[in-house]
Amino acid sequence: MYSIQKVADMLGIPGVTLRAWEARHRIVDPLRSAGGHRLYSEADVATLRWVKRRMEDQGMKIGEIAQQLRQDRPLRTDGSEAEAAPLPFLPPPASPRQSRIDLHIADRLYPALIAFNTEESHQAIDLALSLYGYEKTFHELLAPLLVRIGTDWEAGKIAVAQEHFASQLILQRFMQIFRSLPVDPSMPSAVAFCPPGEHHHLGLLLFSLFLRKRGIDVIYLGPHTPYEGLGQLIELKDVRAAAISVTDPLHIESLSVWLSQTIDRYPGLRVLLGGIGFGPRNAKRTQWERVSYEDSIDWEAWCLAVFTPRQ
């Protein structure tokens, strides 16, 4: 999830323009944090990139693009627009109506985390889990809350110790749920990691939870993972797929070298690359036969094709 300033910097679209597109044309409908700040998902960013390309490459006006989007989005039975299909690493946020109660819990959880109140923090998370289940709790409560905490730390509103406490407590809860989901021994394994120097792994966490729910044994290595030893891991655990997340394009070159060597060595390995570091779908990318990008696939179909039971 990204703040409006981050999206403006990434896409070169002024914040005032993003607000106008939302208010006048409903181009995207970002989630709101407990403090009322906009939080843009990967799906929102992809839509905004698409809009900008239409304006620059085809000279379309924003009103024309908005009309095209309304025509392309199917309607629900009540006449409202259906949500866009989610990107695999970070699903789109729920509507404000769906998320309102979660934001009330966030109003309780945020100050508890900032005050280093372990018991109160766990009680708030327990309440959310009991009401909404783990998927909605992580996607609609904890993920936006982590973004808010990170933003407040960068702005100097909270100390680094407060940010670390909150992040570690939420990570612990994630791992509790992750470990509680059963693994299907007939299914191949997957590995999930960020390359050396990459520390943003929120989307990768949610994606790994998606796989684990389907019985996949996901070996979660997390952020800042060195390449050394990954080959041995692939052999030892019979890893058939690797999910890799990058938000900083500076890490792409070294990752490309590792990918080329690894794919040659392990011809059965399939790779899914996700994160804004890889750029938009139509950007010039290095292509490998067994590598997919998270913004250009039907994730469910890809998952079924990759994770077939061992013979």
C-alpha positions in Angstrom: 0.0 0.0 0.0 1.3 3.5 -0.9 0.6 7.0 0.3 -0.6 9.6 -2.2 2.8 11.3 -2.1 4.6 8.0 -2.9 2.2 7.4 -5.9 2.7 10.9 -7.1 6.5 10.5 -7.0 6.4 7.1 -8.7 4.1 8.1 -11.6 4.9 11.8 -12.0 1.2 12.7 -11.4 0.6 15.6 -8.9 -1.3 14.8 -5.8 -3.9 17.4 -6.6 -4.5 15.6 -9.9 -4.9 12.2 -8.2 -7.5 13.7 -5.8 -9.4 15.3 -8.7 -9.5 12.0 -10.7 -10.8 10.3 -7.6 -13.5 12.9 -6.8 -14.7 13.7 -10.3 -14.2 10.6 -12.3 -13.8 7.7 -9.8 -10.7 6.5 -11.6 -9.6 4.7 -8.4 -11.1 4.4 -4.9 -8.1 4.2 -2.5 -8.6 2.8 1.0 -8.4 5.3 3.9 -6.2 4.8 6.9 -7.6 5.3 10.4 -6.3 8.9 10.2 -8.1 9.5 6.9 -5.1 9.3 4.6 -5.4 7.7 1.2 -3.7 4.3 0.8 -3.2 3.1 -2.8 -3.0 -0.6 -3.6 -0.8 -2.2 -6.4 -4.1 -2.5 -8.4 -4.7 1.3 -8.0 -1.1 2.1 -9.1 -1.5 -0.2 -12.2 -4.8 1.6 -13.1 -3.2 5.0 -12.8 -0.2 4.0 -14.9 -2.7 2.8 -17.6 -4.6 6.1 -17.5 -1.4 8.1 -17.8 -0.3 6.0 -20.8 -3.6 6.6 -22.5 -3.3 10.3 -22.1 0.3 10.5 -23.2 0.3 7.9 -26.1 -3.2 8.4 -27.5 -4.0 12.0 -26.4 -7.2 10.9 -24.6 -8.8 13.2 -22.1 -9.5 12.1 -18.6 -13.2 12.1 -19.1 -13.0 9.8 -22.1 -10.7 7.4 -20.1 -13.1 7.4 -17.2 -16.0 6.5 -19.5 -14.0 3.6 -20.9 -13.2 2.3 -17.5 -16.9 2.4 -16.5 -17.7 0.4 -19.6 -15.0 -2.2 -18.9 -15.9 -2.7 -15.3 -18.8 -5.1 -14.8 -21.8 -4.2 -12.6 -22.9 -6.0 -9.5 -26.5 -7.0 -9.2 -27.2 -3.8 -7.1 -25.9 -1.7 -10.0 -22.6 -0.6 -8.4 -19.3 -1.2 -10.0 -17.6 -4.5 -9.4 -14.1 -4.4 -8.0 -11.2 -4.9 -10.5 -9.5 -8.3 -10.6 -6.9 -8.3 -7.8 -3.1 -8.4 -8.5 -1.6 -11.4 -6.7 0.9 -9.8 -4.4 -1.4 -7.1 -3.0 -5.2 -7.4 -3.5 -7.3 -4.3 -4.0 -8.8 -2.7 -0.8 -12.3 -3.2 0.2 -14.8 -0.3 -0.1 -15.2 2.1 2.8 -18.5 0.5 3.7 -16.9 -2.9 4.0 -13.9 -1.6 5.9 -15.5 0.8 8.4 -15.6 -1.6 11.3 -12.0 -2.6 10.7 -10.9 1.0 10.8 -12.6 1.3 14.2 -10.5 -1.6 15.4 -7.4 0.1 13.9 -8.3 3.2 16.0 -7.9 0.9 19.0 -4.9 -1.0 17.7 -2.7 1.8 16.5 -2.3 3.6 19.9 -1.8 0.3 21.6 1.1 -0.5 19.3 2.7 2.9 19.6 2.4 2.7 23.4 4.2 -0.8 23.4 1.1 -2.3 24.9 1.4 -5.9 24.0 -1.7 -7.2 25.6 -4.0 -4.5 24.2 -2.5 -5.0 20.8 -3.2 -8.7 20.8 -6.7 -8.3 22.1 -7.5 -5.9 19.2 -6.1 -8.4 16.7 -7.9 -11.3 18.3 -11.2 -9.3 18.0 -10.6 -8.7 14.3 -9.7 -12.4 13.7 -12.9 -13.5 15.5 -15.1 -11.2 13.5 -13.6 -11.3 10.0 -11.2 -14.3 9.8 -7.5 -14.1 9.0 -7.6 -13.1 5.3 -9.7 -10.0 5.8 -7.9 -9.1 9.0 -4.5 -9.1 7.3 -5.6 -7.6 4.0 -7.9 -4.9 5.3 -6.6 -4.1 8.8 -3.0 -5.1 9.4 -1.5 -4.3 6.0 -2.9 -0.8 5.8 -1.9 -0.3 9.5 1.7 -1.3 8.7 1.8 1.2 5.9 0.5 3.9 8.2 3.1 3.1 10.8 5.9 3.2 8.2 4.7 6.5 6.9 4.5 8.0 10.4 8.0 6.8 11.1 9.4 8.3 7.9 7.6 11.6 8.8 9.2 11.6 12.2 5.9 11.2 14.0 7.0 8.0 15.8 10.3 6.6 16.9 12.1 3.7 15.2 11.6 1.6 18.4 7.8 2.0 18.0 7.9 1.1 14.3 10.0 -2.0 15.1 7.7 -3.1 17.9 4.6 -2.8 15.8 6.1 -4.5 12.8 7.4 -7.4 14.8 4.2 -8.0 16.7 2.2 -8.1 13.5 4.7 -10.3 11.8 4.5 -12.7 14.8 0.7 -12.9 14.3 1.1 -13.5 10.6 3.5 -16.4 11.2 1.2 -17.9 13.8 -1.6 -18.1 11.2 0.9 -19.1 8.5 2.2 -22.1 10.5 -1.3 -23.2 11.5 -2.4 -23.8 7.9 -1.8 -27.5 6.8 0.6 -28.4 4.1 -0.3 -31.0 1.4 2.7 -33.4 1.3 1.8 -34.3 -2.3 2.3 -30.7 -3.5 5.7 -29.3 -4.5 7.4 -26.6 -2.4 7.8 -22.9 -3.1 10.3 -20.3 -1.9 9.5 -16.6 -1.3 12.1 -13.9 -0.8 13.3 -10.4 -1.5 16.8 -10.0 -3.0 19.7 -8.5 -1.0 19.1 -4.9 0.0 15.3 -5.2 -0.5 13.5 -4.8 2.8 9.8 -4.2 1.8 8.1 -7.6 2.0 4.5 -6.8 3.0 3.1 -7.9 -0.4 5.2 -11.0 -0.3 3.8 -11.9 3.1 0.2 -11.7 1.8 1.1 -13.7 -1.3 2.8 -16.4 0.7 -0.4 -16.7 2.9 -2.4 -17.1 -0.4 -0.2 -20.1 -1.4 -0.1 -21.6 2.1 -3.9 -21.6 2.2 -3.8 -23.9 -0.9 -1.6 -26.4 0.9 1.7 -25.2 -0.6 4.8 -25.6 1.6 6.1 -22.0 1.3 9.7 -21.6 2.6 9.5 -17.9 3.5 12.9 -16.3 3.6 11.7 -12.7 3.7 13.6 -9.5 3.1 17.3 -9.0 2.3 17.9 -12.6 1.4 21.4 -13.4 0.1 21.7 -15.5 -3.1 24.3 -17.8 -1.7 22.7 -21.1 -0.7 19.5 -20.7 -2.6 20.5 -23.3 -5.2 21.1 -25.8 -2.4 17.7 -25.0 -1.0 16.0 -25.6 -4.4 17.6 -29.0 -4.6 17.1 -30.0 -1.0 13.4 -29.1 -0.8 12.5 -29.9 -4.5 11.3 -26.3 -5.0 9.2 -25.9 -8.1 8.4 -22.2 -7.8 10.0 -19.0 -6.5 8.1 -15.8 -5.7 10.4 -12.7 -5.6 9.3 -9.2 -4.7 11.2 -6.0 -5.5 10.2 -2.4 -4.9 13.6 -0.7 -5.7 14.7 -1.0 -9.4 18.3 -0.8 -8.2 18.1 -4.5 -7.3 17.0 -5.7 -10.7 20.4 -6.0 -12.3 21.9 -8.4 -9.7 18.6 -10.3 -9.6 18.7 -10.8 -13.4 22.1 -12.3 -13.2 21.0 -14.8 -10.5 17.8 -15.6 -12.4 19.7 -16.4 -15.6 22.1 -18.7 -13.8 19.4 -20.4 -11.7 16.9 -21.0 -14.6 19.7 -22.6 -16.6 20.6 -24.9 -13.7 17.1 -25.8 -12.6 15.0 -26.2 -15.8 11.8 -27.1 -13.8 11.8 -24.0 -11.7 9.0 -21.4 -12.4 9.4 -17.9 -11.1 6.9 -15.1 -10.3 8.2 -11.6 -10.0 6.2 -9.0 -8.2 6.5 -5.4 -6.9 6.7 -2.0 -8.4 10.5 -2.3 -9.0 9.8 -4.2 -12.2 7.9 -1.3 -13.7 4.7 -1.4 -15.8 3.6 -4.2 -18.0 4.6 -2.6 -21.2 8.1 -1.6 -20.0 11.1 -3.2 -21.6 11.8 -6.2 -19.4 14.3 -9.1 -19.6 12.2 -12.2 -20.5 12.8 -15.8 -19.6 10.6 -18.6 -20.7 9.7 -19.8 -17.2 9.4 -16.3 -15.6 6.0 -14.5 -15.1 5.3 -11.0 -13.9 2.5 -10.6 -11.3 0.8 -7.9 -13.4 0.4 -10.0 -16.5 -1.0 -13.3 -15.5 -4.2 -15.0 -14.3 -2.9 -16.0 -10.9 -5.2 -18.8 -10.2 -4.5 -20.4 -13.6 -0.7 -20.0 -13.1 -1.0 -21.5 -9.6 -2.8 -24.6 -10.9 -0.3 -25.1 -13.7 2.7 -24.8 -11.4 1.6 -26.6 -8.3 0.5 -30.0 -9.6 0.9 -32.9 -7.2 4.1 -34.9 -7.3 3.9 -38.2 -9.2 
